[in-house]
Amino acid sequence: MRGQVLGVDVATGNGQISGEDGQRYVFRPDDWADRVGPSVGAHIDFEVEGRQARRIYRQPGTYSSTATAPGRRVDRNKIVAALLAFFLGVFGVHRFYLGRIGSGIVMLVLTCTFFGLAITGIWAFVDFIRYLIMSDAEFATRYQQA
C-alpha cells in the first residue's frame, strides 16, 4: 500500500502514516526498511499488518533533506543558536547550525552589500530574540529534526 508519513516522534522514532485507503497506521523504527528513515510528509510504500505498517520504503524520488533516521535525535541548543545569531548572525551561521541551509545561504549572500548587511543584521537580531523567548518544547519541535 502507499501512503504518507503524518508525524514522527523524534525521541522514539515512532510515528503515524495515512494510507491511500484513508486509514491511519502506526510504525516503529524497526519497521523501516531503508536507511534514511521517516520524515513528515514522505511518500512511502508499506505492507499492512492490522493497524501496523511494516517493511516501509520511501517511494523513489521522494527523499527529503529533513529525513531523520529511526531513533536518531539531533540535539540543538537554543542558547547556542541565540549566541550564534547575536555574534555571527549577519553571516547566517545560526541558520546553518539549525539546519536551515537555504536561509543561511540567503543571509550570507545578502551580507555582501551594505543594504543587505542592514537587512541581515535586523533579521539576525529578531532570530536572537525569538530563540531566547521561545519555549524549549517549541524550539525542539521546530529545530530538533535534522
JOJO-V77696 format. One record per helix or strand. SS is the DSSP state (H for helix, E for strand). FROM is the first residue (numbers start at 1). TO is the last residue. Records with the same first field share a line. If there is no record, write none. Layout:
SS = FROM-TO / FROM-TO
This chain:
E = 2-8 / 15-19 / 24-27 / 32-32 / 43-49 / 52-58
H = 29-31 / 78-91 / 93-97 / 101-110 / 114-133 / 136-143
